[in-house]
Amino acid sequence: MNTLLSRRRFLERSATLGASLAAAPVLSRLTAAERPSNRVRVGVMGLSRGLSHVAAYLELPGVDIAYVCDVDSRRRDKGVAIVQKDQKAPCQAVTDFRRILDDPSIDAISIAAPSFWHTTAATMACAAGKHVYVEKPGSYDPQEAAWIVASARKHNRIMQMGAQRRSQDYCIAAIEKLRAGSIGQVRFAKCFYKNNRPTIGTGRHPSVPAWLDYELWQGPVPRRPFQDNVIHNNWHLFWHYDGGELANNGVHLLDVARWGLGVEAPRQVTCAGRRYRYRDDQETPDTGTATYDFGATGISMEWSSCHPRAAEPLPFCAFYGDGGSISLWEDLAGGTSTRNIRGRYSVNDLAGRVIENHQGHFSDVAHFSNFIETIRGKEKLRLDIAEGQQTALLCHLGKIALRSGQTVEWDPAKGQASLTAEQAKYWSREYDPNWRPVV
């Protein structure tokens, strides 16, 4: 069975859903921009990665964190304590993010819940008149990618995706140098991710802990019994909830590669991988490679997340041109927090000699500041949701190629993909009937 799927339909459901993608930065002024104080009131949903959201907003002038939200009472207590320590304005801790949406004084919601929540929460927030910062990938599959963009356009909401390297000085400088022709015609980009994650073991099905609202944690996904090696962070490794490293960390790297090359949809996508190191409950590959052919150029993404030894030094993204290469690197200066990341790029000649080094520093604050200043009408988003979902689509197509064991074919000129019956199974997912996204 062949199913033709339009890229235009993917990103623009219809003209009635709002402004075209080309006009994405032209959005209405917000409540916050009209206030004499110009203050922006936000709520943060999900307090693992969301604590970095909290830390960034606390550094920005004129921002009040009015709510912190998590289904884990321990995280709620920690989150509200952090805010109340550094912020004069009151902050409420809530379990259900709909409490934030019901408050008309809230300008924006910052979504750092598990990725299977992203599209549902974001579309509900847009319908409630809130602007949205949503972590990557923003969607579970190509259908959700279409929905989340359509919702932002329909309700004329500002929506930033959290692939934060779009706001990092060393990444911006590297892309500018690349675009200036410093390594000549660029032929290919490679992305690398490595880690040494431990085994997740074999899960048990005990009673749901008293500190967890498990029903609300599951939200949009079809119900499964509580399993103790899924929550909190291992849900990334189960197809029911996410797409493994390709959807988790791959979106960060692929976004830089696509940004640098200036490409959109690929002609052809292949992906292969397997769980090699451990025999446990993890379903997604710990090692794999995805390749994307754009015709005149291409991208590859390689990951090895359970490496048992110190791996060879590799950049997270490298561009190869007729006159040399540009590589982007990130090093931890101690600890695992993004606050400890030192970023840099290097330029190499064709013989591999380093001819230029540029040092930088990773800052979450820059990307959140861009979001807030766009709400105030003073800047344009560095990663509008439509641009972010173009990158997420690479991850989704790679996942389809991996799970089907078949190459995904796409005709960029026609804006169409031809899916086999096996591939079509992964274009969209099933939902709990109470939480299906509505645009």
C-alpha positions in Angstrom: 0.0 0.0 0.0 1.4 3.4 -0.9 0.3 6.4 1.1 1.1 9.9 -0.2 1.8 12.4 2.5 2.3 16.0 1.7 5.0 18.1 3.4 2.8 21.1 3.0 0.0 19.3 4.8 2.5 18.2 7.4 3.4 21.8 8.3 0.3 23.7 7.1 -2.9 21.8 7.7 -4.9 24.4 5.8 -5.0 28.1 5.2 -7.7 28.5 7.8 -5.3 27.4 10.6 -3.4 30.7 10.6 -0.5 32.5 9.1 1.8 30.7 6.7 5.2 29.4 7.8 6.9 32.2 5.9 5.2 34.7 8.1 5.8 32.8 11.3 7.5 35.7 13.2 4.6 38.1 12.6 2.5 37.4 15.6 0.1 39.4 17.8 1.4 41.3 20.8 0.6 39.6 24.1 -0.9 40.5 27.3 2.5 40.8 28.9 3.7 43.2 26.2 0.7 45.5 27.0 1.4 45.6 30.7 3.1 48.8 31.9 5.5 46.6 33.9 6.1 44.4 30.9 6.3 41.4 33.3 5.7 37.9 32.0 4.0 35.3 34.1 4.9 31.7 33.4 4.2 28.2 34.7 6.7 25.3 34.4 5.4 21.8 33.7 7.7 18.9 34.6 10.4 19.4 37.2 13.3 17.3 36.2 14.6 19.1 33.1 12.1 21.7 34.2 14.3 22.8 37.0 16.7 24.2 34.4 13.7 26.1 33.0 13.1 27.4 36.5 16.8 28.4 36.9 16.8 30.2 33.6 13.6 32.2 34.3 14.8 33.2 37.7 17.8 34.9 36.0 15.6 36.9 33.6 14.3 40.3 34.7 10.6 40.9 34.7 9.6 37.2 34.8 7.5 35.6 37.5 7.2 31.9 37.9 3.7 31.7 39.1 3.3 27.9 39.0 5.5 24.8 39.1 3.9 21.5 38.2 4.7 17.9 38.5 3.0 14.6 39.1 5.7 13.7 41.6 5.0 15.4 44.9 8.7 15.2 45.8 9.6 17.2 42.7 6.8 19.7 43.3 8.1 20.4 46.8 11.7 20.9 45.6 10.6 23.1 42.7 8.5 25.5 44.7 11.2 25.7 47.4 13.7 26.8 44.8 11.4 29.5 43.4 10.4 30.8 46.7 14.0 31.1 47.8 14.9 33.5 44.9 11.6 35.1 43.9 9.5 37.7 45.8 6.3 37.0 43.8 4.3 34.0 45.1 4.5 30.6 43.3 2.0 27.7 43.5 2.9 24.0 43.3 0.3 22.0 41.4 -0.1 18.4 40.2 -2.3 19.1 37.2 -1.0 21.5 34.5 -4.6 22.4 33.6 -4.6 24.6 36.7 -2.0 26.7 35.0 -4.1 26.9 31.8 -7.2 28.0 33.7 -5.4 31.1 35.2 -6.1 34.0 32.8 -3.1 35.9 34.3 -0.6 33.4 32.9 1.2 34.4 29.7 3.1 31.2 28.9 3.7 27.7 29.9 7.1 26.0 29.8 6.7 22.3 29.0 9.4 19.9 30.2 7.2 16.9 30.9 8.0 13.6 29.1 8.0 13.9 25.3 4.8 11.9 24.9 3.1 14.8 26.6 4.5 17.5 24.4 1.9 17.8 21.7 -1.1 17.3 23.9 0.0 19.8 26.5 1.1 22.3 23.8 -2.1 22.2 21.8 -4.2 22.6 25.0 -2.0 25.6 26.1 -2.5 27.3 22.7 -6.2 26.8 22.9 -6.2 28.3 26.4 -4.4 31.4 24.9 -0.9 30.7 26.4 2.4 31.0 24.6 4.5 27.9 24.8 8.1 26.9 25.3 8.2 23.2 24.6 11.2 20.9 25.0 12.5 18.8 22.1 11.3 16.9 20.3 7.9 18.5 20.7 6.1 15.5 19.0 6.1 11.7 19.1 5.6 11.2 15.3 4.9 13.0 12.1 1.2 13.4 12.8 1.9 15.1 16.1 4.5 17.3 14.4 1.7 18.5 12.0 -0.7 19.1 14.9 1.6 21.1 17.1 2.5 23.5 14.3 -1.1 23.8 13.2 -2.2 24.6 16.8 0.4 27.4 17.2 -0.8 28.9 13.9 -4.5 28.5 14.5 -4.3 30.3 17.9 -1.6 32.7 16.8 0.7 31.7 19.7 4.4 32.1 20.0 6.0 28.6 20.5 9.7 28.0 20.9 11.2 24.5 20.8 13.9 23.7 23.3 16.8 22.8 21.0 19.0 25.3 22.8 22.0 25.3 20.5 20.2 27.7 18.2 20.9 30.4 20.9 24.6 29.4 21.8 27.3 31.8 20.7 29.7 29.2 19.5 27.1 27.5 17.4 25.9 30.8 15.9 29.5 31.7 15.1 30.3 28.3 13.6 27.2 28.4 11.3 28.0 32.0 10.2 31.5 30.9 9.3 30.2 27.9 7.5 27.7 30.1 5.5 30.5 32.5 4.7 32.3 29.8 2.7 35.3 29.3 5.0 35.5 25.6 4.1 34.1 25.9 0.5 31.1 23.9 -0.7 29.8 21.9 2.1 29.2 18.2 1.2 28.1 16.4 4.3 27.5 16.7 8.1 28.1 14.0 10.7 26.6 13.9 14.2 27.9 11.8 17.1 26.4 11.0 20.5 28.1 8.8 23.1 27.4 7.8 26.6 27.8 5.0 29.1 24.3 4.4 30.5 23.9 1.5 32.9 21.5 -1.4 32.4 17.8 -0.7 33.3 17.4 -4.3 34.4 14.1 -6.2 34.4 11.1 -4.2 35.7 8.6 -5.3 38.4 5.0 -4.2 38.8 4.6 -3.1 42.4 2.0 -0.7 43.8 2.1 2.8 42.5 4.2 4.9 44.9 2.3 7.3 47.1 4.3 10.3 45.8 3.2 9.7 42.1 0.0 10.5 40.3 0.5 7.7 37.8 -2.8 8.2 35.9 -1.8 11.8 35.1 1.8 10.8 34.4 0.5 8.5 31.6 -1.7 11.2 30.1 -2.0 10.7 26.3 -0.6 7.2 26.0 -2.7 4.0 26.2 -2.6 2.6 29.7 -0.1 0.1 31.0 0.6 -1.2 34.5 3.1 0.7 36.6 6.6 -0.6 36.0 9.4 0.4 38.4 12.2 0.7 35.8 10.3 3.1 33.5 9.8 6.1 35.8 11.3 8.5 35.8 13.9 8.7 33.1 13.9 5.3 31.4 10.7 5.9 29.5 13.0 7.3 26.7 14.0 3.7 26.1 10.5 2.2 25.4 8.8 2.7 22.0 5.4 3.2 23.8 6.7 6.4 25.2 9.6 7.7 23.1 12.1 6.9 20.3 15.4 6.3 22.2 18.5 8.3 21.6 17.5 9.3 18.1 14.5 11.2 19.5 16.1 12.1 22.8 19.6 13.5 22.0 19.6 13.1 18.3 17.2 16.0 17.8 19.7 18.4 19.3 22.5 17.3 17.0 20.5 16.9 13.8 19.1 20.4 14.4 22.6 21.9 14.2 23.4 19.9 11.1 20.2 20.8 9.3 20.6 24.5 10.3 24.2 24.6 9.0 23.4 22.9 5.7 20.2 24.9 5.2 18.2 21.8 4.3 14.6 20.7 5.0 13.1 17.3 4.1 15.5 14.6 2.9 15.0 12.5 -0.2 15.8 9.2 1.5 16.2 8.0 5.1 17.8 4.8 6.3 18.4 3.7 9.9 19.8 0.6 11.6 20.6 -0.2 15.2 20.3 -2.7 18.0 20.5 -3.3 21.7 24.0 -4.7 21.9 25.4 -4.4 25.4 22.8 -5.5 27.9 19.9 -8.0 27.9 17.3 -6.0 29.8 13.9 -4.3 29.2 15.3 -1.5 27.0 13.5 -1.7 23.6 15.3 1.1 21.6 18.8 0.5 20.2 21.8 1.5 22.3 23.9 1.7 19.1 22.8 2.9 15.7 23.2 5.0 12.6 20.7 7.1 10.7 21.5 8.6 7.3 19.7 11.4 5.4 20.2 12.1 1.7 19.2 15.6 0.6 20.6 15.2 -2.9 23.4 17.7 -3.0 24.4 17.0 0.6 23.6 14.6 3.4 23.6 14.0 7.2 24.5 11.0 9.3 23.7 10.5 13.0 25.7 7.9 15.0 25.0 7.0 18.6 26.5 4.6 21.1 24.8 5.1 24.5 26.1 2.1 26.5 29.8 2.3 25.6 31.8 0.3 28.2 35.0 2.2 27.8 36.2 5.8 27.2 35.3 6.5 23.6 37.5 8.3 21.0 37.1 12.1 21.1 34.4 13.1 18.7 32.6 16.4 18.0 28.8 16.5 18.4 28.5 17.8 14.9 31.0 18.2 12.0 30.7 19.7 8.6 32.8 18.6 5.7 33.6 20.9 2.7 35.8 21.0 -0.3 38.3 23.2 1.6 38.3 21.6 5.1 35.9 21.0 8.0 34.2 22.7 10.9 33.6 20.7 14.1 31.5 21.7 17.1 32.5 20.3 20.5 31.0 20.3 24.0 33.0 19.4 27.1 31.7 19.0 30.6 33.8 21.1 33.0 32.6 19.0 36.0 29.2 17.6 36.9 26.5 16.8 34.4 24.5 20.1 34.5 24.2 22.2 31.3 25.7 25.0 33.4 29.0 23.0 33.2 29.2 22.7 29.4 32.0 24.5 27.6 31.3 24.8 23.9 33.7 25.5 21.1 34.2 25.0 17.4 37.4 24.3 15.4 38.2 24.8 11.7 40.5 22.3 10.1 42.2 22.4 6.7 42.1 19.4 4.3 45.1 17.9 5.9 43.3 17.9 9.3 45.4 20.7 10.8 43.5 23.0 13.2 43.7 26.5 11.8 41.2 28.2 14.1 39.7 27.6 17.5 36.7 29.4 19.0 35.8 29.0 22.7 32.3 29.5 24.0 30.0 28.6 26.9 26.6 26.8 26.9 23.8 28.9 28.5 20.2 27.8 28.8 19.4 31.3 29.7 20.0 32.6 26.1 17.2 30.5 24.6 14.7 31.3 27.3 15.5 35.0 27.1 14.8 34.9 23.4 11.4 33.3 24.1 10.5 35.9 26.7 11.7 38.9 24.6 9.7 37.6 21.7 6.6 37.5 24.0 7.4 41.2 24.7 7.6 41.9 21.0 11.3 42.8 21.0 12.8 39.8 19.3 12.0 36.9 16.9 12.2 33.3 17.9 15.4 31.5 17.1 13.6 28.2 16.9 9.9 28.7 16.0 8.0 25.4 16.4 7.6 24.9 12.6 11.4 25.1 12.1 11.9 22.8 15.2 9.4 20.3 13.9 11.3 20.1 10.6 14.2 18.7 12.6 11.9 16.5 14.6 10.6 15.1 11.3 14.2 13.8 10.7 14.0 11.9 13.9 10.5 10.5 13.2 11.5 9.4 9.7 14.6 7.7 11.1 12.5 5.9 13.7 10.1 4.7 10.9 13.0 3.4 8.8 14.5 1.7 11.9 11.3 0.1 13.1 10.1 -1.0 9.6 13.6 -2.1 8.5 12.9 -0.2 5.2 14.3 2.9 3.5 11.9 5.8 3.7 11.5 7.6 0.4 10.5 11.3 0.2 10.3 13.6 -2.9 11.2 17.1 -1.7 10.2 18.7 -5.0 6.6 17.3 -4.7 6.5 17.5 -0.9 5.4 13.8 -0.7 6.5 10.6 1.0 5.6 7.2 -0.2 5.1 4.8 2.7 4.8 1.1 2.6 2.1 -0.6 4.7 4.7 -1.4 7.3 6.0 2.1 7.4 2.5 3.7 7.6 2.0 1.9 11.0 4.4 4.4 12.6 3.2 7.6 11.1 0.8 8.2 14.0 0.0 6.6 17.4 -2.9 5.5 19.5 -4.1 7.6 22.4 -5.9 7.4 25.7 -9.3 8.7 24.5 -9.3 11.5 27.2 -6.1 13.0 26.0 -6.0 12.9 22.2 -4.6 16.2 20.8 -7.2 18.5 19.4 -6.4 21.3 16.9 
